Amino acid sequence: MDTLPYGSWPSPIEPAAVAGGTLRIGGARFVGDEVWWNEGIPAEGGRSALMREGAENAEVLLPAPWNVRSRVHEYGGGAWTADDEGTAYFVEQSDQRVYRFRPGGVPQPITPEATNTAYGDLVLAEGALWAVREVHGDAPVPERDIVTIPLDGSAASGSGFVRSVVAGSDFVAYPAPQDGMLAWIAWDHPDMPWDAAELRLGAIGADGAVADYRVVAGGHGDADVAALQPEWTAPGELTFLADEPAPGRDQRWNLHRVRVSGGLAGEPRAILSTDADTGGPLWNVGTRWYAPLPDGRILAVQTNGSDQLAIVDPATGSEELLASPLTGNVLVRHERDGMVLLTGAGSTVPGGLWLLDVAGHALESLRGGQSSLDDAYLPRPRALTVPGPNGPVHAFDYPPTHPHVRAPEGELPPYLLLVHGGPTAHSSGTLSLAAAFFTSRGIGVLDVNYGGSTGYGRAYRERLNGGWGVTDVQDVAAAASGLVEAGLADGARVAIKGGSAGGWTVLCAVADTGVFAAGISRYGVADLRRLVADTHDFEARYLDGLVGPLPEAEQTYIDRSPLSRPETLTTPLLILQGSEDPVVPPSQSEALRDAMAANGVPHAYILFDGESHGFRRAETLERAFASELAFLGEVLGFDAPGVQPVGLE
């Protein structure tokens, strides 16, 4: 075994392997005897293609340039569906119209041409195509409603029309019709859907619209409750998720049920009350965490740090936990006859599309789920909890891992601390090529779920309320310090990396703590007031809860923003930015670059033409990872073989 300093280990995991080796799979469903799904293709500019199983490999159903992607609520979701005869309905990214398509044919629009309108959350039910529609006009808040779209294309030709079924809320999601009733989720500014969202139920009138409704669960009451994913599990039986308070535990999203008769709903009851979340933040409409099974039971994903599959029996209130390698990012995509399509990953398996045979407890990989790399190069993450000033801080540690190289005796490794975006999101400790890219070179990775993260209950999620830029910074600093105090990392060589909201935490951490020797910001927020002014409607009031409402809290916005106090920016930074980012526009990163230059601090700024919020193109991802490795080597003092210097200014 060779002996080489940490950071300089040779690795077979090249930047191109990371760029092309991480699957980004969206919805999946059974279509006749086939399985269809949509998948991001980095080599084709990150476009989302509709795919199906082929004889040997996956077959692309929709060729370039068709791009299956919704812009509803900015982050989209539910961008396609299909019937059992093989007709698909999808949202095209370029114009946000809905198209009808059969394999081998040419997609035809079925919604009118309109540059200000987007669709998402597509659902085929009750003989119609249901969707969430978003119309941008002169008002600051777009109009959103649930609509039905004629399947015959008459709305596109002008002989028919898209019918509005229910409106009157800032945001709507999850259209669920049955027998003349419609259930859906709604919320209004300044709430985010994980703060307080209502499950509503109303009768559909003769004109096809809902005139009145009842709030079944959720919203603002004795406690704020966020409802999710209504599903009709039998005639007159509505199942849903809500984080209702329960004695003896924190608020967690759990399964609930309500009986509906004669258009009236009874009192909801909890099916099972567990100290784990079946549910999560609704960044993408149409996201599902459970599926009803033919025998009346329910397959559910339960999250408490990591994910666990469970079969819940509503008749007895009991559950059966399933042994599975899937422990993170697990979502339920579609169920048919006891067979369930899942997406997700685990600590020993990469992300992929999976088929679960519930009766046989058998899990089969349909797409991805396997790595071509030698397992000896792939780190096994371990859950880590350290004390912090705000309470325990949860993280996953990926130690340096190499089958043929070790470090000199007595040397401690450099570490890269990862800060997820959101900030209302979750890192789940799964096998990660992005982490292995660094760990196989002798750089440890610590993925932190700071206060504000999901997957640990509402109290942990709300730890960040009013404290964004303070609580998260204290938590990541505590996580890094705990790693150093445990003798696992070199305290002089700990760097921090994050994107979007994670980039904000990076910038605040390097400005306000002495813990980090370097920072990497991917499209990071640097000025809160600019973020409020520039961002889209879905997050327009997000900062009311994270920081405080404007104008009352304006001074807090100023005081916390690193660009308001550029003299604190004295730590070397790598700044990566997309030129077409609508969430965090380049102006913020450019102002950050200028502040670093004025301070005479080593830095590099890379602008990727054509990229939006979140890098998707293979060439972008490849250059980003190569630049990050080169930057860490230059700043932390090790030779990073195989990459060009980033060119610090």
C-alpha positions as CSV (number, residue, x, y, z in Angstrom):
1,M,0.0,0.0,0.0
2,D,1.3,3.4,-1.0
3,T,1.7,6.3,1.5
4,L,0.7,9.7,0.2
5,P,-0.5,12.9,1.8
6,Y,-4.2,13.4,2.1
7,G,-5.7,15.2,-0.9
8,S,-3.1,13.9,-3.3
9,W,-4.3,10.3,-3.6
10,P,-4.9,9.1,-7.2
11,S,-8.5,8.3,-7.9
12,P,-10.4,6.6,-10.7
13,I,-13.4,8.9,-10.1
14,E,-12.9,11.7,-12.6
15,P,-15.1,14.9,-12.8
16,A,-16.8,13.5,-15.9
17,A,-17.9,10.4,-14.0
18,V,-19.6,12.5,-11.4
19,A,-21.2,14.7,-14.0
20,G,-22.7,11.8,-15.9
21,G,-23.0,9.2,-13.1
22,T,-25.7,10.6,-10.9
23,L,-29.2,9.8,-12.1
24,R,-31.9,12.5,-11.9
25,I,-35.1,10.6,-12.3
26,G,-38.5,12.3,-11.9
27,G,-41.9,10.7,-12.1
28,A,-42.3,7.0,-13.0
29,R,-45.4,4.9,-13.7
30,F,-46.7,1.7,-15.2
31,V,-48.0,2.1,-18.7
32,G,-49.7,-1.0,-20.0
33,D,-47.0,-3.7,-19.6
34,E,-44.2,-1.2,-19.5
35,V,-42.5,1.2,-17.1
36,W,-42.1,4.8,-18.2
37,W,-40.1,7.6,-16.4
38,N,-38.5,10.9,-17.0
39,E,-34.8,11.4,-16.6
40,G,-32.4,14.3,-16.8
41,I,-29.6,13.8,-19.4
42,P,-26.6,15.9,-18.6
43,A,-25.0,15.3,-22.0
44,E,-28.0,16.9,-23.7
45,G,-27.9,20.1,-21.7
46,G,-29.7,18.6,-18.8
47,R,-33.0,18.2,-20.6
48,S,-35.6,15.9,-19.1
49,A,-36.4,13.0,-21.4
50,L,-39.3,10.6,-21.3
51,M,-38.0,7.0,-21.2
52,R,-39.1,3.4,-21.0
53,E,-37.6,0.0,-20.5
54,G,-35.9,-1.3,-23.7
55,A,-34.7,-4.8,-24.5
56,E,-31.2,-4.1,-23.2
57,N,-31.0,-0.4,-22.2
58,A,-33.4,2.4,-21.5
59,E,-35.2,3.7,-24.6
60,V,-35.7,7.4,-25.1
61,L,-39.4,8.0,-26.1
62,L,-39.1,11.8,-26.6
63,P,-36.1,12.8,-28.7
64,A,-34.3,16.2,-28.3
65,P,-35.2,19.0,-28.1
66,W,-38.4,18.0,-26.2
67,N,-37.9,18.7,-22.6
68,V,-40.4,17.4,-20.0
69,R,-40.3,20.1,-17.2
70,S,-42.9,22.2,-15.5
71,R,-42.3,25.7,-14.1
72,V,-45.4,25.8,-11.7
73,H,-44.3,27.2,-8.4
74,E,-40.9,27.7,-10.2
75,Y,-39.6,24.3,-9.2
76,G,-42.3,22.3,-11.1
77,G,-43.3,18.7,-10.6
78,G,-45.9,16.4,-12.0
79,A,-44.7,17.3,-15.5
80,W,-46.2,14.2,-17.2
81,T,-48.6,11.4,-16.9
82,A,-49.9,8.6,-19.2
83,D,-52.8,6.2,-19.6
84,D,-52.6,2.5,-19.9
85,E,-53.0,2.6,-23.7
86,G,-49.7,4.4,-24.1
87,T,-50.7,8.0,-24.6
88,A,-48.6,10.5,-22.6
89,Y,-49.4,14.0,-21.6
90,F,-46.5,16.3,-20.7
91,V,-45.4,19.8,-20.1
92,E,-42.8,21.1,-22.5
93,Q,-40.2,23.3,-20.8
94,S,-39.8,25.9,-23.5
95,D,-43.4,27.1,-23.7
96,Q,-45.0,25.4,-20.7
97,R,-47.9,24.1,-22.8
98,V,-49.3,20.6,-22.2
99,Y,-48.8,18.2,-25.2
100,R,-50.3,14.8,-26.1
101,F,-47.9,12.2,-27.4
102,R,-47.8,8.5,-28.5
103,P,-44.4,6.8,-29.0
104,G,-43.3,7.1,-32.6
105,G,-45.6,10.1,-33.2
106,V,-45.1,13.9,-33.0
107,P,-46.3,15.7,-29.8
108,Q,-49.4,17.8,-30.3
109,P,-50.4,20.7,-28.0
110,I,-53.6,20.4,-26.1
111,T,-53.5,23.8,-24.2
112,P,-53.6,27.2,-25.8
113,E,-50.5,29.1,-26.7
114,A,-49.8,31.6,-23.9
115,T,-46.4,33.0,-22.9
116,N,-47.6,33.8,-19.4
117,T,-49.1,30.4,-18.4
118,A,-47.6,27.2,-17.0
119,Y,-49.1,23.9,-16.0
120,G,-48.0,21.1,-13.6
121,D,-49.2,18.4,-11.2
122,L,-50.8,16.5,-14.1
123,V,-53.4,13.9,-13.0
124,L,-55.5,11.6,-15.2
125,A,-58.7,10.9,-13.3
126,E,-62.5,10.7,-13.7
127,G,-62.1,10.8,-17.5
128,A,-60.2,14.1,-17.6
129,L,-56.7,15.6,-17.3
130,W,-56.4,17.7,-14.2
131,A,-53.6,20.2,-13.5
132,V,-52.4,23.1,-11.6
133,R,-52.4,26.2,-13.8
134,E,-50.3,29.3,-13.1
135,V,-50.9,32.6,-15.0
136,H,-48.6,35.5,-14.6
137,G,-50.1,39.0,-15.1
138,D,-49.7,42.5,-13.8
139,A,-50.4,41.5,-10.1
140,P,-47.4,40.7,-8.0
141,V,-48.8,37.2,-7.2
142,P,-49.7,35.0,-10.2
143,E,-53.1,33.5,-10.4
144,R,-53.2,29.8,-9.7
145,D,-56.1,27.4,-10.0
146,I,-56.9,23.7,-10.5
147,V,-58.2,23.1,-14.0
148,T,-59.4,20.3,-16.4
149,I,-57.9,20.1,-19.9
150,P,-59.8,18.5,-22.7
151,L,-57.9,15.4,-23.9
152,D,-58.9,15.9,-27.6
153,G,-56.9,19.1,-28.1
154,S,-59.9,21.3,-28.6
155,A,-58.5,23.8,-26.1
156,A,-55.5,24.3,-28.3
157,S,-57.6,24.7,-31.5
158,G,-60.0,27.1,-29.9
159,S,-63.1,24.9,-30.2
160,G,-62.9,24.0,-26.5
161,F,-61.4,25.5,-23.4
162,V,-59.4,24.8,-20.2
163,R,-61.9,24.9,-17.4
164,S,-61.1,26.4,-14.0
165,V,-62.4,24.1,-11.2
166,V,-61.2,26.0,-8.1
167,A,-59.2,29.1,-7.4
168,G,-58.9,31.7,-4.7
169,S,-55.6,30.7,-3.1
170,D,-52.1,31.9,-3.7
171,F,-51.0,28.3,-4.1
172,V,-52.7,25.0,-4.9
173,A,-51.5,21.4,-5.3
174,Y,-52.6,17.7,-5.5
175,P,-55.9,17.7,-7.4
176,A,-57.7,14.6,-6.3
177,P,-61.2,14.1,-7.8
178,Q,-63.6,11.3,-7.1
179,D,-67.4,10.9,-7.6
180,G,-68.1,14.6,-8.0
181,M,-65.8,15.6,-5.1
182,L,-62.5,17.3,-5.3
183,A,-59.8,17.3,-2.6
184,W,-56.7,19.5,-2.9
185,I,-54.1,21.3,-0.9
186,A,-53.9,25.1,-0.6
187,W,-51.9,27.7,1.2
188,D,-51.3,31.5,1.0
189,H,-48.5,34.0,1.5
190,P,-46.6,34.3,3.8
191,D,-46.8,30.6,4.6
192,M,-44.6,28.0,2.9
193,P,-46.4,24.6,2.3
194,W,-44.4,23.1,5.2
195,D,-45.6,25.9,7.6
196,A,-49.3,25.6,7.2
197,A,-51.2,24.1,4.3
198,E,-54.9,23.2,4.2
199,L,-56.5,20.0,2.9
200,R,-59.8,21.2,1.3
201,L,-62.8,19.3,0.1
202,G,-65.6,20.5,-2.1
203,A,-68.4,19.3,-4.4
204,I,-68.0,19.8,-8.2
205,G,-71.1,21.6,-9.5
206,A,-72.9,21.1,-12.8
207,D,-70.7,23.8,-14.3
208,G,-67.6,21.7,-13.5
209,A,-66.5,24.1,-10.8
210,V,-66.2,24.0,-7.0
211,A,-68.3,26.8,-5.5
212,D,-67.7,26.0,-1.8
213,Y,-65.4,23.9,0.3
214,R,-64.6,22.6,3.8
215,V,-61.1,22.6,5.4
216,V,-60.6,19.0,6.5
217,A,-57.2,19.4,8.1
218,G,-54.2,21.6,8.3
219,G,-53.7,25.4,8.3
220,H,-53.6,27.7,11.3
221,G,-55.4,26.4,14.4
222,D,-54.3,25.5,17.9
223,A,-51.1,24.6,16.2
224,D,-49.8,25.2,12.7
225,V,-50.3,22.0,10.6
226,A,-49.1,21.3,7.0
227,A,-51.3,18.8,5.1
228,L,-50.0,16.8,2.1
229,Q,-50.9,14.2,-0.5
230,P,-54.6,13.5,-0.4
231,E,-55.5,10.2,-2.0
232,W,-58.9,8.5,-2.4
233,T,-58.2,5.0,-1.1
234,A,-61.8,3.7,-1.4
235,P,-65.2,5.2,-2.3
236,G,-65.8,7.9,0.4
237,E,-62.4,7.3,2.0
238,L,-59.8,10.1,1.8
239,T,-56.3,9.4,3.1
240,F,-53.7,12.2,3.5
241,L,-50.6,13.3,5.4
242,A,-50.5,15.9,8.2
243,D,-48.1,16.8,11.0
244,E,-50.8,17.1,13.6
245,P,-49.6,17.4,17.2
246,A,-49.7,14.1,19.2
247,P,-49.0,13.4,22.9
248,G,-45.5,12.5,23.8
249,R,-43.7,13.4,20.6
250,D,-42.8,16.2,18.2
251,Q,-45.1,17.1,15.3
252,R,-44.3,14.6,12.5
253,W,-46.0,14.0,9.2
254,N,-48.1,10.9,9.6
255,L,-50.9,9.1,7.8
256,H,-54.5,10.3,8.5
257,R,-57.9,9.3,7.1
258,V,-61.4,10.9,6.9
259,R,-64.7,9.4,5.8
260,V,-66.7,11.4,3.2
261,S,-70.4,10.8,2.8
262,G,-73.1,12.9,1.0
263,G,-70.5,15.5,0.3
264,L,-69.7,15.9,4.0
265,A,-66.5,14.9,5.7
266,G,-66.3,13.4,9.2
267,E,-63.5,14.0,11.7
268,P,-60.0,13.0,10.5
269,R,-58.2,10.3,12.5
270,A,-54.6,9.3,12.6
271,I,-53.9,5.9,11.0
272,L,-50.6,5.6,12.7
273,S,-48.7,7.9,15.0
274,T,-44.9,7.4,14.8
275,D,-41.9,9.5,15.7
276,A,-40.9,9.7,12.0
277,D,-42.0,11.7,9.0
278,T,-44.1,10.3,6.2
279,G,-43.9,13.5,4.2
280,G,-41.5,16.4,3.6
281,P,-41.1,19.8,2.1
282,L,-43.3,20.3,-1.0
283,W,-40.7,21.9,-3.3
284,N,-42.1,20.0,-6.3
285,V,-45.8,19.5,-6.7
286,G,-47.1,16.0,-7.0
287,T,-44.4,14.5,-4.7
288,R,-45.6,11.3,-3.0
289,W,-44.5,9.5,0.1
290,Y,-47.0,6.7,0.3
291,A,-49.2,4.4,-1.9
292,P,-52.4,2.5,-1.1
293,L,-52.1,-1.2,-1.7
294,P,-54.9,-3.5,-3.1
295,D,-55.4,-5.3,0.2
296,G,-56.2,-2.0,2.0
297,R,-52.7,-1.6,3.6
298,I,-50.4,1.3,2.7
299,L,-46.7,1.4,1.7
300,A,-45.1,4.4,3.3
301,V,-41.7,6.0,3.5
302,Q,-40.8,7.0,7.1
303,T,-37.9,9.4,7.7
304,N,-36.0,9.9,10.9
305,G,-32.6,11.0,9.7
306,S,-32.7,8.1,7.2
307,D,-35.5,6.6,5.3
308,Q,-37.3,3.3,6.1
309,L,-40.0,1.5,4.1
310,A,-43.0,0.4,6.1
311,I,-46.3,-1.4,5.4
312,V,-49.1,0.2,7.5
313,D,-52.3,-1.6,8.3
314,P,-55.1,1.0,8.9
315,A,-57.4,-1.7,10.2
316,T,-55.1,-2.5,13.2
317,G,-52.9,0.7,13.4
318,S,-49.9,-1.6,13.1
319,E,-46.9,-1.5,10.8
320,E,-44.3,-3.9,9.3
321,L,-40.9,-2.5,8.6
322,L,-39.3,-3.7,5.4
323,A,-35.6,-4.6,5.1
324,S,-34.3,-2.5,2.2
325,P,-31.0,-1.0,1.0
326,L,-32.9,2.2,0.3
327,T,-32.3,4.7,3.1
328,G,-32.4,8.2,1.5
329,N,-34.4,10.3,-1.0
330,V,-37.0,7.6,-1.2
331,L,-40.2,8.6,-3.0
332,V,-43.2,6.5,-4.1
333,R,-43.9,6.9,-7.8
334,H,-46.7,4.5,-8.7
335,E,-48.5,1.3,-7.6
336,R,-50.2,-1.4,-9.5
337,D,-51.4,-4.8,-8.2
338,G,-49.0,-4.8,-5.3
339,M,-46.0,-3.7,-7.4
340,V,-44.6,-0.3,-6.5
341,L,-42.2,1.9,-8.4
342,L,-39.8,3.8,-6.1
343,T,-36.9,6.2,-6.6
344,G,-34.2,6.5,-4.0
345,A,-30.7,5.5,-2.9
346,G,-29.0,4.0,0.1
347,S,-25.7,4.0,2.0
348,T,-24.6,1.1,-0.2
349,V,-26.4,1.7,-3.4
350,P,-26.6,4.8,-5.7
351,G,-29.8,6.4,-6.7
352,G,-32.1,4.7,-9.2
353,L,-35.5,3.6,-10.2
354,W,-36.7,0.5,-8.3
355,L,-39.5,-2.1,-8.5
356,L,-40.8,-3.4,-5.2
357,D,-42.8,-6.6,-5.0
358,V,-44.7,-6.0,-1.8
359,A,-45.9,-9.5,-1.3
360,G,-42.5,-11.0,-1.9
361,H,-40.6,-8.2,-0.2
362,A,-38.3,-8.2,-3.3
363,L,-36.6,-5.1,-4.6
364,E,-35.3,-4.9,-8.2
365,S,-33.3,-2.2,-9.8
366,L,-34.8,-1.0,-13.1
367,R,-32.6,2.0,-13.8
368,G,-29.4,2.9,-11.9
369,G,-29.0,1.5,-8.5
370,Q,-25.6,0.1,-9.3
371,S,-22.1,1.5,-9.6
372,S,-19.5,0.5,-12.1
373,L,-16.8,1.6,-9.7
374,D,-14.9,-0.6,-7.4
375,D,-16.8,-0.5,-4.0
376,A,-13.5,-0.1,-2.3
377,Y,-13.3,3.5,-3.5
378,L,-16.8,4.4,-2.2
379,P,-17.1,5.7,1.4
380,R,-19.7,4.3,3.7
381,P,-21.4,7.2,5.4
382,R,-22.1,7.1,9.1
383,A,-24.6,9.1,11.0
384,L,-23.0,11.6,13.4
385,T,-24.6,13.9,16.0
386,V,-22.7,16.6,17.8
387,P,-23.8,19.1,20.5
388,G,-24.3,22.6,19.4
389,P,-25.4,25.9,21.0
390,N,-29.0,25.3,19.7
391,G,-29.2,21.6,20.5
392,P,-27.9,18.5,18.8
393,V,-26.7,18.8,15.2
394,H,-27.2,15.9,12.8
395,A,-24.7,15.0,10.0
396,F,-23.3,12.2,7.9
397,D,-19.6,11.6,7.8
398,Y,-17.9,10.3,4.6
399,P,-14.3,9.5,5.7
400,P,-11.4,9.4,3.2
401,T,-11.5,6.0,1.5
402,H,-9.0,4.3,-0.8
403,P,-8.1,0.6,-1.2
404,H,-4.4,1.2,-2.2
405,V,-3.3,4.4,-0.4
406,R,-2.9,5.5,3.1
407,A,-1.8,8.8,4.7
408,P,1.5,9.4,6.5
409,E,1.3,8.4,10.2
410,G,0.0,11.2,12.3
411,E,-1.5,13.3,9.5
412,L,-5.1,14.3,9.8
413,P,-7.3,14.7,6.7
414,P,-8.7,17.9,5.2
415,Y,-12.5,18.0,5.2
416,L,-15.1,19.5,3.0
417,L,-18.3,20.3,4.9
418,L,-21.5,20.3,2.7
419,V,-24.4,22.6,3.3
420,H,-27.6,21.6,1.5
421,G,-29.9,24.1,-0.1
422,G,-33.4,24.9,0.7
423,P,-32.8,25.6,3.6
424,T,-35.9,23.5,4.2
425,A,-34.4,20.3,2.8
426,H,-32.5,17.2,3.9
427,S,-29.3,15.3,3.3
428,S,-29.8,11.6,3.8
429,G,-26.4,9.9,4.0
430,T,-26.6,7.9,0.8
431,L,-23.9,6.5,-1.4
432,S,-22.6,9.6,-3.3
433,L,-20.3,9.9,-6.3
434,A,-20.0,13.6,-5.5
435,A,-18.7,12.7,-2.1
436,A,-16.5,9.8,-3.4
437,F,-14.9,12.2,-5.9
438,F,-13.3,13.9,-2.8
439,T,-13.0,11.0,-0.4
440,S,-11.1,8.8,-2.9
441,R,-8.5,11.6,-3.0
442,G,-8.1,11.8,0.7
443,I,-10.5,14.6,1.5
444,G,-13.2,13.8,4.0
445,V,-16.8,15.0,3.5
446,L,-19.2,16.0,6.2
447,D,-22.8,16.5,5.1
448,V,-24.7,18.5,7.7
449,N,-28.4,18.7,8.4
450,Y,-28.3,22.0,10.3
451,G,-31.3,23.3,12.3
452,G,-34.0,24.0,9.7
453,S,-33.6,20.7,8.0
454,T,-36.4,18.3,7.5
455,G,-36.5,14.6,8.5
456,Y,-36.2,15.3,12.3
457,G,-39.6,16.7,13.1
458,R,-41.2,20.2,13.1
459,A,-39.3,21.5,16.1
460,Y,-35.9,20.8,14.4
461,R,-37.3,22.3,11.2
462,E,-38.4,25.5,13.0
463,R,-35.1,25.9,14.9
464,L,-34.2,28.2,12.0
465,N,-37.2,30.5,12.2
466,G,-36.0,34.0,12.5
467,G,-32.4,32.8,12.7
468,W,-31.3,32.2,9.1
469,G,-27.7,33.2,8.9
470,V,-27.2,32.7,12.6
471,T,-28.6,29.3,13.7
472,D,-27.4,27.5,10.6
473,V,-24.0,29.1,10.9
474,Q,-23.7,28.1,14.5
475,D,-24.7,24.5,13.7
476,V,-22.3,24.0,10.8
477,A,-19.5,25.5,12.9
478,A,-20.4,23.1,15.8
479,A,-20.4,20.1,13.4
480,A,-17.0,21.0,12.0
481,S,-15.6,21.6,15.5
482,G,-17.0,18.4,16.8
483,L,-15.3,16.5,14.0
484,V,-12.0,18.2,14.8
485,E,-12.3,17.6,18.5
486,A,-12.9,13.9,17.8
487,G,-9.6,13.8,16.1
488,L,-11.1,13.0,12.7
489,A,-10.1,16.2,10.8
490,D,-7.3,18.7,10.5
491,G,-8.8,21.8,12.1
492,A,-6.6,24.1,9.9
493,R,-7.9,22.5,6.7
494,V,-11.7,22.4,6.9
495,A,-13.5,24.0,3.9
496,I,-17.3,24.5,3.4
497,K,-19.4,24.2,0.3
498,G,-23.1,24.9,-0.5
499,G,-25.4,26.0,-3.2
500,S,-28.3,28.5,-3.2
501,A,-29.5,28.7,0.4
502,G,-26.5,26.5,1.3
503,G,-24.3,29.1,-0.4
504,W,-25.8,31.7,1.9
505,T,-24.7,29.7,4.9
506,V,-21.2,29.2,3.4
507,L,-20.8,33.0,3.0
508,C,-22.1,33.8,6.5
509,A,-19.9,31.0,8.0
510,V,-16.7,32.3,6.4
511,A,-17.6,35.9,7.4
512,D,-18.7,35.2,11.0
513,T,-16.6,32.2,12.3
514,G,-12.9,31.3,12.3
515,V,-13.7,27.7,11.7
516,F,-13.3,27.4,7.9
517,A,-10.1,27.8,5.8
518,A,-12.0,28.1,2.5
519,G,-15.5,28.4,1.0
520,I,-17.2,27.3,-2.2
521,S,-20.4,29.0,-3.2
522,R,-22.6,27.6,-6.0
523,Y,-25.1,30.3,-6.9
524,G,-25.2,31.4,-3.3
525,V,-27.3,34.1,-1.7
526,A,-25.1,37.0,-0.6
527,D,-27.6,39.8,0.0
528,L,-31.0,39.1,1.5
529,R,-32.7,42.3,0.3
530,R,-31.6,41.6,-3.3
531,L,-32.9,38.0,-2.9
532,V,-36.3,39.4,-1.9
533,A,-36.3,41.8,-4.8
534,D,-35.2,39.4,-7.4
535,T,-36.6,36.0,-6.4
536,H,-39.8,34.3,-7.8
537,D,-43.2,34.2,-6.2
538,F,-43.0,30.8,-4.6
539,E,-40.2,32.0,-2.3
540,A,-41.3,35.7,-2.2
541,R,-42.3,35.5,1.4
542,Y,-40.1,32.6,2.5
543,L,-37.8,35.0,4.4
544,D,-40.7,36.3,6.5
545,G,-40.3,33.2,8.6
546,L,-36.5,32.6,8.2
547,V,-35.5,36.2,9.0
548,G,-38.5,38.4,9.6
549,P,-41.2,40.4,7.7
550,L,-40.3,43.5,5.7
551,P,-40.1,46.4,6.2
552,E,-40.0,45.8,10.0
553,A,-36.9,43.5,9.9
554,E,-35.0,45.4,7.2
555,Q,-32.1,46.2,9.5
556,T,-31.8,42.5,10.3
557,Y,-31.6,41.8,6.5
558,I,-28.8,44.4,6.2
559,D,-26.8,43.2,9.3
560,R,-26.8,39.6,8.3
561,S,-25.9,39.9,4.7
562,P,-22.2,39.4,4.0
563,L,-22.3,42.0,1.2
564,S,-23.5,44.6,3.8
565,R,-20.2,44.1,5.7
566,P,-17.6,43.2,3.0
567,E,-14.8,43.7,5.4
568,T,-15.6,40.4,7.0
569,L,-14.9,38.5,3.8
570,T,-11.3,37.5,4.4
571,T,-11.5,33.8,3.6
572,P,-10.6,32.5,0.1
573,L,-13.7,31.7,-2.0
574,L,-14.6,29.9,-5.2
575,I,-17.8,31.4,-6.6
576,L,-19.7,29.4,-9.2
577,Q,-22.8,30.9,-10.9
578,G,-25.2,30.3,-13.8
579,S,-25.9,33.2,-16.2
580,E,-29.7,32.5,-16.4
581,D,-30.4,32.0,-12.8
582,P,-33.9,33.4,-11.9
583,V,-33.6,32.7,-8.2
584,V,-30.2,34.0,-7.4
585,P,-29.2,36.2,-10.4
586,P,-25.5,36.7,-11.3
587,S,-25.5,40.2,-9.8
588,Q,-25.2,38.8,-6.3
589,S,-22.2,36.6,-7.2
590,E,-20.6,39.5,-9.1
591,A,-20.9,41.8,-6.2
592,L,-19.4,39.2,-4.0
593,R,-16.5,38.8,-6.5
594,D,-15.9,42.5,-6.4
595,A,-15.9,42.6,-2.6
596,M,-13.3,39.8,-2.5
597,A,-11.1,41.7,-5.0
598,A,-11.4,44.9,-3.0
599,N,-10.3,43.1,0.1
600,G,-7.3,41.5,-1.7
601,V,-8.5,38.0,-0.8
602,P,-7.7,35.0,-3.1
603,H,-10.8,34.1,-5.0
604,A,-12.1,32.8,-8.3
605,Y,-15.4,33.5,-10.1
606,I,-16.7,31.2,-12.9
607,L,-19.9,32.1,-14.8
608,F,-21.6,29.2,-16.7
609,D,-23.4,30.5,-19.8
610,G,-27.0,29.2,-20.1
611,E,-27.2,27.5,-16.7
612,S,-30.1,28.2,-14.4
613,H,-30.5,27.6,-10.7
614,G,-28.9,24.3,-10.1
615,F,-26.3,23.0,-12.6
616,R,-27.6,20.4,-15.1
617,R,-25.3,20.3,-18.1
618,A,-22.5,17.7,-18.1
619,E,-19.8,20.2,-19.1
620,T,-20.9,22.5,-16.3
621,L,-20.8,19.8,-13.7
622,E,-17.5,18.5,-14.9
623,R,-15.8,21.9,-14.8
624,A,-17.4,22.7,-11.4
625,F,-16.1,19.6,-9.7
626,A,-12.6,19.9,-11.3
627,S,-12.5,23.6,-10.2
628,E,-13.5,22.8,-6.7
629,L,-10.8,20.2,-6.3
630,A,-8.2,22.5,-7.8
631,F,-9.3,25.3,-5.5
632,L,-9.1,23.1,-2.4
633,G,-5.6,22.0,-3.3
634,E,-4.4,25.5,-3.8
635,V,-5.9,26.9,-0.6
636,L,-5.5,23.9,1.7
637,G,-2.0,23.1,0.5
638,F,-2.0,19.8,-1.2
639,D,-1.2,18.7,-4.8
640,A,-4.4,17.8,-6.6
641,P,-3.4,15.6,-9.5
642,G,-5.3,15.6,-12.8
643,V,-6.9,19.0,-12.6
644,Q,-5.8,22.4,-13.8
645,P,-5.2,25.3,-11.3
646,V,-8.4,27.3,-10.9
647,G,-6.5,30.6,-11.3
648,L,-7.0,32.5,-8.0
649,E,-7.0,36.3,-8.3
